[in-house]
């Protein structure tokens, strides 16, 4: 059975972008839903911005820093964009962080994702080859 990933961005602030990462089958049945955390949109600037909406090929990757993760291919003007574990926006330089849940740091409005390593492990267990990622904005 073929799968694809859909990243639905649902909120953007000056500090972060949050959303949901959906793993769906070829009939768009939901297989898995994870929470995401990215940098805010700053015109695709390297290391400070999330990547543009669009469709990308994603492949499994072994990162020297993050270990097993996923690499997003052919992001215009960018390189080494990963889907990896991390909890706060400071853990990414433009990559996508995944978690099982989302909340705030302490009592602030600073977004974070929880159980990120577990979320990535589940995604790695379900995706063993390349997959398409569709990123779209449904921003509030």
The first five atom37 places (N, CA, C, CB, O) and aatype in JSON, in Angstrom:
{
  "aatype": [20, 20, 20, 20, 20, 20, 20, 20, 20, 20, 20, 20, 20, 20, 20, 20, 20, 20, 20, 20, 20, 20, 20, 20, 20, 20, 20, 20, 20, 20, 20, 20, 20, 20, 20, 20, 20, 20, 20, 20, 20, 20, 20, 20, 20, 20, 20, 20, 20, 20, 20, 20, 20, 20, 20, 20, 20, 20, 20, 20, 20, 20, 20, 20, 20, 20, 20, 20, 20, 20, 20, 20, 20, 20, 20, 20, 20, 20, 20, 20, 20, 20, 20, 20, 20, 20, 20, 20, 20, 20, 20, 20, 20, 20, 20, 20, 20, 20, 20, 20, 20, 20, 20, 20, 20, 20, 20, 20, 20, 20, 20, 20, 20, 20, 20, 20, 20, 20, 20, 20, 20, 20, 20, 20, 20, 20, 20, 20, 20, 20, 20, 20, 20, 20, 20, 20, 20, 20, 20, 20],
  "atom_mask": [
    [1, 1, 1, 1, 1],
    [1, 1, 1, 1, 1],
    [1, 1, 1, 1, 1],
    [1, 1, 1, 1, 1],
    [1, 1, 1, 1, 1],
    [1, 1, 1, 1, 1],
    [1, 1, 1, 1, 1],
    [1, 1, 1, 1, 1],
    [1, 1, 1, 1, 1],
    [1, 1, 1, 1, 1],
    [1, 1, 1, 1, 1],
    [1, 1, 1, 1, 1],
    [1, 1, 1, 1, 1],
    [1, 1, 1, 1, 1],
    [1, 1, 1, 1, 1],
    [1, 1, 1, 1, 1],
    [1, 1, 1, 1, 1],
    [1, 1, 1, 1, 1],
    [1, 1, 1, 1, 1],
    [1, 1, 1, 1, 1],
    [1, 1, 1, 1, 1],
    [1, 1, 1, 1, 1],
    [1, 1, 1, 1, 1],
    [1, 1, 1, 1, 1],
    [1, 1, 1, 1, 1],
    [1, 1, 1, 1, 1],
    [1, 1, 1, 1, 1],
    [1, 1, 1, 1, 1],
    [1, 1, 1, 1, 1],
    [1, 1, 1, 1, 1],
    [1, 1, 1, 1, 1],
    [1, 1, 1, 1, 1],
    [1, 1, 1, 1, 1],
    [1, 1, 1, 1, 1],
    [1, 1, 1, 1, 1],
    [1, 1, 1, 1, 1],
    [1, 1, 1, 1, 1],
    [1, 1, 1, 1, 1],
    [1, 1, 1, 1, 1],
    [1, 1, 1, 1, 1],
    [1, 1, 1, 1, 1],
    [1, 1, 1, 1, 1],
    [1, 1, 1, 1, 1],
    [1, 1, 1, 1, 1],
    [1, 1, 1, 1, 1],
    [1, 1, 1, 1, 1],
    [1, 1, 1, 1, 1],
    [1, 1, 1, 1, 1],
    [1, 1, 1, 1, 1],
    [1, 1, 1, 1, 1],
    [1, 1, 1, 1, 1],
    [1, 1, 1, 1, 1],
    [1, 1, 1, 1, 1],
    [1, 1, 1, 1, 1],
    [1, 1, 1, 1, 1],
    [1, 1, 1, 1, 1],
    [1, 1, 1, 1, 1],
    [1, 1, 1, 1, 1],
    [1, 1, 1, 1, 1],
    [1, 1, 1, 1, 1],
    [1, 1, 1, 1, 1],
    [1, 1, 1, 1, 1],
    [1, 1, 1, 1, 1],
    [1, 1, 1, 1, 1],
    [1, 1, 1, 1, 1],
    [1, 1, 1, 1, 1],
    [1, 1, 1, 1, 1],
    [1, 1, 1, 1, 1],
    [1, 1, 1, 1, 1],
    [1, 1, 1, 1, 1],
    [1, 1, 1, 1, 1],
    [1, 1, 1, 1, 1],
    [1, 1, 1, 1, 1],
    [1, 1, 1, 1, 1],
    [1, 1, 1, 1, 1],
    [1, 1, 1, 1, 1],
    [1, 1, 1, 1, 1],
    [1, 1, 1, 1, 1],
    [1, 1, 1, 1, 1],
    [1, 1, 1, 1, 1],
    [1, 1, 1, 1, 1],
    [1, 1, 1, 1, 1],
    [1, 1, 1, 1, 1],
    [1, 1, 1, 1, 1],
    [1, 1, 1, 1, 1],
    [1, 1, 1, 1, 1],
    [1, 1, 1, 1, 1],
    [1, 1, 1, 1, 1],
    [1, 1, 1, 1, 1],
    [1, 1, 1, 1, 1],
    [1, 1, 1, 1, 1],
    [1, 1, 1, 1, 1],
    [1, 1, 1, 1, 1],
    [1, 1, 1, 1, 1],
    [1, 1, 1, 1, 1],
    [1, 1, 1, 1, 1],
    [1, 1, 1, 1, 1],
    [1, 1, 1, 1, 1],
    [1, 1, 1, 1, 1],
    [1, 1, 1, 1, 1],
    [1, 1, 1, 1, 1],
    [1, 1, 1, 1, 1],
    [1, 1, 1, 1, 1],
    [1, 1, 1, 1, 1],
    [1, 1, 1, 1, 1],
    [1, 1, 1, 1, 1],
    [1, 1, 1, 1, 1],
    [1, 1, 1, 1, 1],
    [1, 1, 1, 1, 1],
    [1, 1, 1, 1, 1],
    [1, 1, 1, 1, 1],
    [1, 1, 1, 1, 1],
    [1, 1, 1, 1, 1],
    [1, 1, 1, 1, 1],
    [1, 1, 1, 1, 1],
    [1, 1, 1, 1, 1],
    [1, 1, 1, 1, 1],
    [1, 1, 1, 1, 1],
    [1, 1, 1, 1, 1],
    [1, 1, 1, 1, 1],
    [1, 1, 1, 1, 1],
    [1, 1, 1, 1, 1],
    [1, 1, 1, 1, 1],
    [1, 1, 1, 1, 1],
    [1, 1, 1, 1, 1],
    [1, 1, 1, 1, 1],
    [1, 1, 1, 1, 1],
    [1, 1, 1, 1, 1],
    [1, 1, 1, 1, 1],
    [1, 1, 1, 1, 1],
    [1, 1, 1, 1, 1],
    [1, 1, 1, 1, 1],
    [1, 1, 1, 1, 1],
    [1, 1, 1, 1, 1],
    [1, 1, 1, 1, 1],
    [1, 1, 1, 1, 1],
    [1, 1, 1, 1, 1],
    [1, 1, 1, 1, 1],
    [1, 1, 1, 1, 1],
    [1, 1, 1, 1, 1]
  ],
  "atom_positions": [
    [[0.84, -1.18, 0.0], [0.0, 0.0, 0.0], [0.89, 1.25, 0.0], [-0.96, -0.01, 1.22], [1.9, 1.3, 0.71]],
    [[0.53, 2.22, -0.78], [1.27, 3.47, -0.87], [0.78, 4.46, 0.18], [1.13, 4.08, -2.28], [-0.42, 4.54, 0.48]],
    [[1.72, 5.19, 0.74], [1.41, 6.22, 1.74], [1.92, 7.57, 1.26], [2.03, 5.86, 3.11], [2.77, 7.65, 0.38]],
    [[1.39, 8.62, 1.85], [1.95, 9.95, 1.67], [1.81, 10.71, 2.98], [1.23, 10.72, 0.5], [1.04, 10.32, 3.86]],
    [[2.56, 11.78, 3.09], [2.53, 12.64, 4.26], [1.9, 13.98, 3.89], [3.95, 12.83, 4.85], [2.15, 14.51, 2.81]],
    [[1.08, 14.5, 4.79], [0.5, 15.82, 4.61], [0.84, 16.62, 5.86], [-1.06, 15.75, 4.36], [0.5, 16.22, 6.98]],
    [[1.49, 17.75, 5.67], [1.75, 18.67, 6.78], [0.77, 19.83, 6.65], [3.24, 19.18, 6.78], [0.85, 20.63, 5.72]],
    [[-0.15, 19.91, 7.59], [-1.12, 21.0, 7.63], [-0.68, 21.99, 8.7], [-2.57, 20.47, 7.92], [-0.81, 21.73, 9.9]],
    [[-0.15, 23.11, 8.26], [0.25, 24.15, 9.2], [-1.0, 24.88, 9.66], [1.29, 25.15, 8.56], [-1.82, 25.31, 8.84]],
    [[-1.16, 25.03, 10.98], [-2.4, 25.64, 11.46], [-2.22, 26.91, 12.28], [-3.13, 24.66, 12.27], [-3.21, 27.6, 12.55]],
    [[-1.01, 27.23, 12.69], [-0.82, 28.48, 13.43], [0.61, 28.96, 13.25], [-1.14, 28.28, 14.94], [1.56, 28.18, 13.3]],
    [[0.75, 30.26, 13.03], [2.07, 30.85, 12.9], [2.14, 32.1, 13.77], [2.39, 31.17, 11.43], [1.22, 32.92, 13.77]],
    [[3.24, 32.23, 14.49], [3.49, 33.41, 15.3], [4.83, 33.99, 14.87], [3.48, 33.07, 16.85], [5.45, 33.51, 13.91]],
    [[5.28, 35.0, 15.57], [6.6, 35.56, 15.27], [7.72, 34.58, 15.61], [6.8, 36.87, 16.03], [8.85, 34.74, 15.15]],
    [[7.39, 33.57, 16.43], [8.43, 32.67, 16.94], [8.36, 31.25, 16.39], [8.34, 32.61, 18.41], [9.37, 30.55, 16.39]],
    [[7.19, 30.82, 15.92], [7.07, 29.42, 15.51], [5.87, 29.19, 14.59], [6.96, 28.51, 16.74], [5.0, 30.05, 14.45]],
    [[5.87, 28.02, 13.98], [4.75, 27.54, 13.18], [4.39, 26.16, 13.7], [5.09, 27.52, 11.63], [5.27, 25.31, 13.86]],
    [[3.12, 25.93, 13.96], [2.67, 24.63, 14.44], [1.72, 24.01, 13.42], [1.98, 24.76, 15.82], [1.14, 24.69, 12.59]],
    [[1.6, 22.7, 13.51], [0.71, 22.0, 12.59], [0.56, 20.54, 12.95], [1.22, 22.13, 11.18], [0.94, 20.09, 14.04]],
    [[0.0, 19.81, 11.99], [-0.2, 18.37, 12.13], [0.44, 17.69, 10.94], [-1.72, 18.01, 12.24], [0.33, 18.15, 9.81]],
    [[1.13, 16.58, 11.21], [1.68, 15.75, 10.16], [0.83, 14.5, 10.07], [3.18, 15.4, 10.43], [0.73, 13.73, 11.03]],
    [[0.22, 14.3, 8.92], [-0.69, 13.18, 8.71], [-0.06, 12.16, 7.78], [-2.04, 13.66, 8.15], [0.41, 12.51, 6.7]],
    [[-0.05, 10.91, 8.18], [0.34, 9.82, 7.3], [-0.95, 9.19, 6.81], [1.27, 8.76, 8.03], [-1.75, 8.7, 7.6]],
    [[-1.15, 9.22, 5.49], [-2.39, 8.71, 4.91], [-2.06, 7.66, 3.84], [-3.23, 9.85, 4.3], [-0.98, 7.66, 3.26]],
    [[-3.04, 6.77, 3.61], [-2.86, 5.79, 2.55], [-3.37, 6.38, 1.23], [-3.58, 4.47, 2.88], [-3.81, 7.53, 1.19]],
    [[-3.32, 5.58, 0.16], [-3.69, 6.1, -1.15], [-5.18, 6.39, -1.29], [-3.28, 5.12, -2.22], [-5.61, 6.95, -2.3]],
    [[-5.97, 6.03, -0.29], [-7.4, 6.38, -0.27], [-7.67, 7.49, 0.75], [-8.26, 5.13, 0.05], [-8.81, 7.73, 1.13]],
    [[-6.61, 8.14, 1.18], [-6.61, 9.22, 2.18], [-7.17, 8.8, 3.54], [-7.42, 10.38, 1.66], [-7.66, 9.64, 4.29]],
    [[-7.09, 7.51, 3.85], [-7.41, 7.05, 5.21], [-6.26, 7.42, 6.13], [-7.68, 5.5, 5.24], [-5.09, 7.21, 5.8]],
    [[-6.59, 7.97, 7.28], [-5.57, 8.4, 8.23], [-4.93, 7.19, 8.91], [-6.18, 9.33, 9.29], [-5.62, 6.34, 9.47]],
    [[-3.61, 7.11, 8.83], [-2.84, 6.04, 9.47], [-2.22, 6.54, 10.77], [-1.75, 5.51, 8.52], [-2.19, 5.82, 11.76]],
    [[-1.72, 7.78, 10.76], [-1.02, 8.34, 11.9], [-1.15, 9.86, 11.87], [0.47, 7.91, 11.91], [-1.12, 10.47, 10.8]],
    [[-1.29, 10.47, 13.03], [-1.28, 11.93, 13.14], [-0.28, 12.33, 14.22], [-2.7, 12.49, 13.48], [-0.35, 11.85, 15.35]],
    [[0.65, 13.2, 13.85], [1.64, 13.73, 14.78], [1.52, 15.25, 14.81], [3.07, 13.29, 14.38], [0.98, 15.86, 13.89]],
    [[2.03, 15.85, 15.87], [2.08, 17.31, 15.98], [3.43, 17.79, 15.44], [1.87, 17.78, 17.46], [4.43, 17.08, 15.54]],
    [[3.46, 18.99, 14.87], [4.71, 19.51, 14.32], [5.03, 20.88, 14.9], [4.63, 19.58, 12.8], [4.15, 21.63, 15.35]],
    [[6.3, 21.19, 14.87], [6.8, 22.5, 15.28], [7.91, 22.89, 14.32], [7.31, 22.49, 16.76], [8.83, 22.12, 14.05]],
    [[7.8, 24.12, 13.79], [8.79, 24.63, 12.85], [9.11, 26.08, 13.21], [8.28, 24.53, 11.39], [8.44, 26.68, 14.05]],
    [[10.11, 26.6, 12.57], [10.41, 28.02, 12.66], [9.28, 28.8, 11.97], [11.8, 28.34, 12.0], [8.52, 28.21, 11.2]],
    [[9.15, 30.1, 12.23], [8.13, 30.89, 11.53], [8.52, 31.08, 10.06], [7.94, 32.26, 12.22], [9.65, 30.81, 9.67]],
    [[7.56, 31.54, 9.27], [7.86, 31.84, 7.86], [8.59, 33.17, 7.79], [6.54, 31.88, 7.0], [8.04, 34.21, 8.14]],
    [[9.84, 33.13, 7.35], [10.63, 34.34, 7.15], [11.23, 34.25, 5.74], [11.76, 34.49, 8.25], [12.45, 34.27, 5.55]],
    [[10.34, 34.15, 4.77], [10.68, 34.19, 3.35], [11.74, 33.17, 2.94], [11.15, 35.56, 2.98], [12.61, 33.46, 2.12]],
    [[11.66, 31.98, 3.53], [12.54, 30.86, 3.2], [14.01, 31.15, 3.5], [12.38, 30.49, 1.74], [14.89, 30.55, 2.88]],
    [[14.28, 32.04, 4.42], [15.67, 32.33, 4.78], [16.29, 31.13, 5.49], [15.76, 33.59, 5.68], [15.68, 30.51, 6.36]],
    [[17.52, 30.82, 5.09], [18.24, 29.68, 5.67], [18.37, 29.82, 7.19], [19.63, 29.56, 5.04], [18.69, 30.9, 7.7]],
    [[18.12, 28.74, 7.88], [18.33, 28.59, 9.32], [17.37, 29.36, 10.22], [19.71, 29.0, 9.65], [17.43, 29.21, 11.44]],
    [[16.47, 30.18, 9.66], [15.54, 30.94, 10.5], [14.08, 30.8, 10.06], [15.92, 32.4, 10.5], [13.19, 31.29, 10.74]],
    [[13.83, 30.13, 8.93], [12.49, 30.05, 8.37], [12.07, 28.61, 8.14], [12.41, 30.84, 7.06], [12.91, 27.73, 7.9]],
    [[10.76, 28.37, 8.23], [10.24, 27.1, 7.75], [10.35, 27.1, 6.22], [8.75, 26.87, 8.22], [10.59, 28.15, 5.62]],
    [[10.17, 25.95, 5.61], [10.29, 25.85, 4.15], [8.96, 26.2, 3.49], [10.75, 24.44, 3.74], [7.92, 26.18, 4.14]],
    [[9.0, 26.51, 2.19], [7.75, 26.88, 1.5], [6.77, 25.71, 1.41], [8.07, 27.38, 0.1], [7.14, 24.54, 1.47]],
    [[5.49, 26.07, 1.26], [4.49, 25.05, 0.97], [4.84, 24.4, -0.38], [3.04, 25.66, 0.94], [5.57, 24.98, -1.19]],
    [[4.32, 23.22, -0.6], [4.59, 22.51, -1.85], [4.67, 21.03, -1.61], [5.88, 23.0, -2.49], [4.34, 20.54, -0.52]],
    [[5.1, 20.31, -2.62], [5.24, 18.86, -2.54], [6.71, 18.5, -2.68], [4.39, 18.14, -3.63], [7.4, 18.98, -3.59]],
    [[7.18, 17.66, -1.77], [8.58, 17.29, -1.71], [8.73, 15.78, -1.57], [9.29, 18.0, -0.55], [7.87, 15.11, -0.99]],
    [[9.81, 15.25, -2.12], [10.17, 13.86, -1.89], [10.95, 13.78, -0.59], [11.01, 13.29, -3.08], [11.83, 14.6, -0.33]],
    [[10.62, 12.8, 0.24], [11.26, 12.6, 1.54], [11.88, 11.21, 1.56], [10.25, 12.79, 2.71], [11.25, 10.23, 1.17]],
    [[13.12, 11.13, 2.04], [13.83, 9.85, 2.12], [14.37, 9.65, 3.54], [14.98, 9.78, 1.08], [14.69, 10.62, 4.24]],
    [[14.48, 8.4, 3.95], [15.14, 8.09, 5.22], [16.58, 8.56, 5.14], [15.06, 6.57, 5.55], [17.19, 8.56, 4.08]],
    [[17.1, 8.96, 6.3], [18.42, 9.57, 6.31], [19.08, 9.31, 7.67], [18.33, 11.1, 6.03], [18.4, 9.25, 8.7]],
    [[20.38, 9.16, 7.66], [21.13, 9.07, 8.91], [21.92, 10.36, 9.07], [22.07, 7.82, 8.93], [22.85, 10.63, 8.31]],
    [[21.55, 11.14, 10.06], [22.2, 12.41, 10.34], [23.27, 12.21, 11.41], [21.16, 13.47, 10.8], [23.04, 11.49, 12.38]],
    [[24.44, 12.83, 11.24], [25.46, 12.73, 12.28], [24.97, 13.26, 13.62], [26.71, 13.48, 11.86], [25.38, 12.77, 14.68]],
    [[24.1, 14.26, 13.6], [23.62, 14.88, 14.83], [22.35, 14.22, 15.38], [23.35, 16.34, 14.59], [22.23, 14.03, 16.59]],
    [[21.4, 13.86, 14.49], [20.09, 13.39, 14.92], [19.87, 11.88, 14.74], [19.03, 14.12, 14.17], [18.83, 11.36, 15.16]],
    [[20.81, 11.18, 14.13], [20.64, 9.75, 13.9], [19.62, 9.5, 12.8], [20.21, 9.04, 15.19], [19.54, 10.26, 11.84]],
    [[18.84, 8.42, 12.95], [17.83, 8.08, 11.94], [16.73, 9.14, 11.92], [17.22, 6.69, 12.22], [16.16, 9.48, 12.95]],
    [[16.46, 9.65, 10.73], [15.43, 10.68, 10.56], [15.02, 10.66, 9.09], [15.96, 12.1, 11.0], [15.23, 9.67, 8.4]],
    [[14.45, 11.74, 8.63], [14.05, 11.86, 7.22], [14.63, 13.14, 6.65], [12.5, 11.84, 7.07], [14.72, 14.16, 7.34]],
    [[15.01, 13.08, 5.38], [15.55, 14.25, 4.69], [14.59, 14.66, 3.58], [16.96, 13.96, 4.1], [14.16, 13.84, 2.78]],
    [[14.25, 15.95, 3.56], [13.35, 16.5, 2.55], [14.21, 16.93, 1.37], [12.5, 17.7, 3.12], [15.14, 17.72, 1.52]],
    [[13.89, 16.41, 0.2], [14.69, 16.62, -1.0], [14.29, 17.89, -1.75], [14.58, 15.42, -1.91], [13.13, 18.29, -1.76]],
    [[15.28, 18.5, -2.38], [15.07, 19.56, -3.37], [14.22, 20.73, -2.88], [14.43, 18.98, -4.57], [13.29, 21.16, -3.56]],
    [[14.56, 21.25, -1.71], [13.92, 22.47, -1.22], [14.68, 23.64, -1.83], [13.91, 22.54, 0.37], [15.87, 23.82, -1.56]],
    [[14.0, 24.43, -2.65], [14.65, 25.5, -3.39], [15.33, 26.49, -2.42], [13.63, 26.23, -4.27], [14.71, 27.01, -1.5]],
    [[16.62, 26.73, -2.67], [17.38, 27.67, -1.87], [17.8, 27.16, -0.52], [16.59, 28.89, -1.68], [18.36, 27.92, 0.28]],
    [[17.55, 25.88, -0.23], [17.86, 25.32, 1.09], [18.52, 23.96, 0.93], [16.57, 25.21, 1.95], [18.45, 23.33, -0.13]],
    [[19.16, 23.51, 1.99], [19.75, 22.17, 1.99], [19.64, 21.58, 3.39], [21.24, 22.2, 1.53], [19.45, 22.29, 4.37]],
    [[19.77, 20.27, 3.46], [19.78, 19.55, 4.74], [18.56, 19.84, 5.6], [21.03, 19.89, 5.51], [18.69, 20.06, 6.8]],
    [[17.37, 19.85, 4.99], [16.13, 20.03, 5.73], [15.65, 18.64, 6.15], [15.04, 20.78, 4.86], [15.43, 17.76, 5.31]],
    [[15.48, 18.46, 7.45], [15.15, 17.15, 8.01], [13.8, 17.18, 8.72], [16.24, 16.7, 8.97], [13.27, 18.23, 9.07]],
    [[13.26, 16.0, 8.92], [12.2, 15.76, 9.9], [12.9, 14.98, 11.01], [10.93, 14.96, 9.27], [13.33, 13.84, 10.8]],
    [[13.0, 15.59, 12.18], [13.77, 14.96, 13.26], [13.12, 15.25, 14.61], [15.23, 15.44, 13.25], [12.13, 15.98, 14.69]],
    [[13.69, 14.69, 15.65], [13.16, 14.91, 17.0], [13.69, 16.23, 17.55], [13.54, 13.74, 17.93], [14.74, 16.72, 17.15]],
    [[12.93, 16.77, 18.48], [13.25, 18.02, 19.15], [11.98, 18.52, 19.8], [13.84, 19.08, 18.16], [10.89, 18.12, 19.41]],
    [[12.11, 19.37, 20.78], [10.93, 19.8, 21.53], [10.55, 21.27, 21.37], [11.16, 19.53, 22.96], [9.37, 21.61, 21.39]],
    [[11.54, 22.13, 21.19], [11.27, 23.57, 21.1], [11.88, 24.11, 19.81], [11.84, 24.33, 22.33], [12.75, 23.47, 19.2]],
    [[11.42, 25.28, 19.39], [11.86, 25.84, 18.11], [13.37, 26.04, 18.07], [11.14, 27.16, 17.85], [13.97, 26.05, 16.99]],
    [[14.0, 26.21, 19.22], [15.45, 26.33, 19.28], [16.17, 25.05, 18.89], [15.86, 26.73, 20.66], [17.38, 25.06, 18.67]],
    [[15.44, 23.93, 18.79], [16.03, 22.65, 18.39], [16.09, 22.48, 16.88], [15.24, 21.51, 18.99], [16.54, 21.45, 16.39]],
    [[15.64, 23.49, 16.13], [15.63, 23.38, 14.67], [16.19, 24.63, 14.02], [14.22, 23.11, 14.17], [16.03, 25.75, 14.52]],
    [[16.84, 24.43, 12.89], [17.33, 25.55, 12.08], [16.6, 25.55, 10.74], [18.88, 25.46, 11.88], [17.2, 25.81, 9.7]],
    [[15.32, 25.24, 10.78], [14.52, 25.22, 9.56], [13.93, 23.86, 9.25], [15.35, 25.65, 8.41], [13.22, 23.7, 8.26]],
    [[14.22, 22.88, 10.09], [13.69, 21.53, 9.91], [12.3, 21.43, 10.54], [14.64, 20.48, 10.53], [11.8, 22.39, 11.12]],
    [[11.69, 20.25, 10.42], [10.37, 19.98, 10.99], [10.56, 19.05, 12.19], [9.41, 19.35, 9.93], [11.12, 17.96, 12.06]],
    [[10.08, 19.49, 13.34], [10.09, 18.65, 14.54], [8.75, 17.96, 14.67], [10.4, 19.49, 15.82], [7.72, 18.56, 14.36]],
    [[8.74, 16.71, 15.11], [7.49, 15.97, 15.31], [7.34, 15.57, 16.76], [7.44, 14.72, 14.4], [8.34, 15.35, 17.46]],
    [[6.1, 15.46, 17.22], [5.82, 15.03, 18.58], [4.47, 14.34, 18.65], [5.85, 16.22, 19.54], [3.66, 14.43, 17.73]],
    [[4.24, 13.66, 19.76], [2.94, 13.01, 19.97], [1.89, 14.0, 20.46], [3.07, 11.86, 20.96], [0.69, 13.79, 20.26]],
    [[2.34, 15.08, 21.1], [1.42, 16.09, 21.62], [2.09, 17.45, 21.52], [1.0, 15.79, 23.1], [3.3, 17.55, 21.31]],
    [[1.28, 18.5, 21.66], [1.8, 19.86, 21.59], [1.29, 20.64, 22.79], [1.4, 20.56, 20.26], [0.19, 20.4, 23.28]],
    [[2.1, 21.57, 23.27], [1.71, 22.4, 24.39], [2.55, 23.66, 24.4], [1.85, 21.65, 25.71], [3.04, 24.1, 23.36]],
    [[2.72, 24.23, 25.59], [3.5, 25.45, 25.75], [4.6, 25.23, 26.77], [2.59, 26.62, 26.18], [4.47, 24.43, 27.69]],
    [[5.68, 25.97, 26.59], [6.78, 25.94, 27.54], [6.31, 26.69, 28.79], [8.09, 26.58, 26.94], [5.92, 27.85, 28.71]],
    [[6.35, 26.02, 29.93], [5.89, 26.59, 31.2], [4.48, 27.17, 31.01], [6.86, 27.69, 31.7], [3.62, 26.51, 30.44]],
    [[4.24, 28.37, 31.48], [2.94, 29.01, 31.32], [2.96, 30.06, 30.21], [2.5, 29.65, 32.62], [2.08, 30.91, 30.14]],
    [[3.96, 29.99, 29.36], [4.08, 30.98, 28.29], [3.28, 30.53, 27.06], [5.57, 31.2, 27.91], [2.66, 29.46, 27.07]],
    [[3.31, 31.32, 26.05], [2.68, 30.97, 24.77], [3.69, 30.38, 23.81], [2.02, 32.18, 24.15], [3.4, 30.24, 22.62]],
    [[4.87, 30.03, 24.3], [5.92, 29.47, 23.46], [5.6, 28.0, 23.19], [7.31, 29.63, 24.13], [5.59, 27.17, 24.11]],
    [[5.35, 27.68, 21.93], [4.94, 26.32, 21.55], [6.08, 25.32, 21.71], [4.44, 26.31, 20.11], [7.25, 25.64, 21.56]],
    [[5.68, 24.09, 22.0], [6.62, 22.98, 22.03], [5.88, 21.69, 21.69], [7.32, 22.87, 23.41], [4.66, 21.63, 21.79]],
    [[6.62, 20.66, 21.3], [6.04, 19.33, 21.1], [6.62, 18.39, 22.14], [6.32, 18.81, 19.65], [7.76, 18.55, 22.58]],
    [[5.83, 17.4, 22.52], [6.2, 16.42, 23.54], [6.4, 15.05, 22.91], [5.14, 16.36, 24.64], [5.85, 14.75, 21.85]],
    [[7.17, 14.23, 23.57], [7.42, 12.84, 23.15], [7.9, 12.78, 21.71], [6.15, 12.0, 23.31], [7.42, 11.98, 20.91]],
    [[8.85, 13.62, 21.4], [9.34, 13.74, 20.04], [10.1, 12.49, 19.57], [10.24, 14.95, 19.93], [9.91, 12.04, 18.44]],
    [[10.92, 11.94, 20.41], [11.67, 10.73, 20.01], [10.73, 9.56, 19.74], [12.68, 10.34, 21.1], [10.94, 8.79, 18.81]],
    [[9.7, 9.44, 20.56], [8.7, 8.37, 20.34], [7.96, 8.61, 19.04], [7.7, 8.3, 21.52], [7.74, 7.66, 18.28]],
    [[7.58, 9.85, 18.77], [6.87, 10.17, 17.53], [7.73, 9.83, 16.31], [6.47, 11.66, 17.52], [7.24, 9.24, 15.35]],
    [[8.98, 10.22, 16.35], [9.87, 9.93, 15.23], [10.06, 8.42, 15.07], [11.24, 10.61, 15.43], [10.1, 7.92, 13.94]],
    [[10.19, 7.7, 16.17], [10.36, 6.24, 16.1], [9.15, 5.58, 15.43], [10.56, 5.67, 17.52], [9.31, 4.66, 14.63]],
    [[7.96, 6.04, 15.76], [6.75, 5.49, 15.13], [6.77, 5.77, 13.63], [5.48, 6.09, 15.78], [6.47, 4.89, 12.83]],
    [[7.11, 7.0, 13.25], [7.17, 7.37, 11.84], [8.21, 6.54, 11.1], [7.47, 8.86, 11.69], [7.97, 6.08, 9.99]],
    [[9.37, 6.36, 11.72], [10.42, 5.53, 11.1], [9.98, 4.08, 10.93], [11.7, 5.59, 11.95], [10.34, 3.43, 9.95]],
    [[9.21, 3.57, 11.88], [8.73, 2.19, 11.79], [7.71, 2.01, 10.67], [8.1, 1.76, 13.13], [7.59, 0.93, 10.1]],
    [[6.99, 3.06, 10.34], [5.95, 2.98, 9.31], [6.42, 3.32, 7.9], [4.82, 3.88, 9.68], [5.81, 2.89, 6.92]],
    [[7.5, 4.08, 7.79], [7.98, 4.51, 6.48], [9.38, 3.95, 6.27], [7.98, 6.06, 6.36], [10.33, 4.35, 6.95]],
    [[9.5, 3.03, 5.33], [10.8, 2.42, 5.1], [11.4, 2.76, 3.74], [10.69, 0.93, 5.23], [12.47, 2.26, 3.39]],
    [[10.72, 3.62, 2.98], [11.25, 4.03, 1.68], [10.88, 5.49, 1.46], [10.71, 3.13, 0.52], [10.39, 6.16, 2.37]],
    [[11.11, 5.98, 0.26], [10.78, 7.38, -0.01], [9.27, 7.58, -0.04], [11.39, 7.83, -1.33], [8.5, 6.66, -0.31]],
    [[8.87, 8.82, 0.25], [7.46, 9.15, 0.38], [7.27, 10.61, -0.02], [6.94, 8.89, 1.84], [8.2, 11.41, 0.13]],
    [[6.1, 10.96, -0.51], [5.81, 12.35, -0.84], [5.28, 13.07, 0.39], [4.81, 12.44, -1.99], [4.49, 12.53, 1.16]],
    [[5.72, 14.31, 0.55], [5.26, 15.2, 1.61], [4.58, 16.39, 0.94], [6.44, 15.66, 2.55], [5.19, 17.08, 0.13]],
    [[3.32, 16.62, 1.31], [2.56, 17.76, 0.8], [2.42, 18.74, 1.96], [1.14, 17.32, 0.24], [1.8, 18.43, 2.97]],
    [[3.0, 19.93, 1.81], [2.9, 20.96, 2.86], [1.9, 22.01, 2.41], [4.29, 21.6, 3.17], [2.01, 22.56, 1.32]],
    [[0.92, 22.26, 3.28], [-0.08, 23.28, 2.95], [-0.39, 24.12, 4.19], [-1.38, 22.63, 2.41], [-0.26, 23.68, 5.33]],
    [[-0.8, 25.33, 3.91], [-1.13, 26.27, 4.98], [-2.62, 26.3, 5.21], [-0.62, 27.67, 4.65], [-3.4, 26.42, 4.26]],
    [[-3.01, 26.19, 6.45], [-4.37, 26.42, 6.89], [-4.28, 27.35, 8.07], [-5.12, 25.09, 7.24], [-5.01, 27.22, 9.05]],
    [[-3.36, 28.31, 7.95], [-2.96, 29.13, 9.09], [-4.08, 30.0, 9.62], [-1.81, 29.99, 8.72], [-4.89, 30.55, 8.87]],
    [[-4.09, 30.11, 10.94], [-5.05, 30.97, 11.63], [-4.49, 32.36, 11.8], [-5.41, 30.38, 12.99], [-5.15, 33.23, 12.36]]
  ]
}
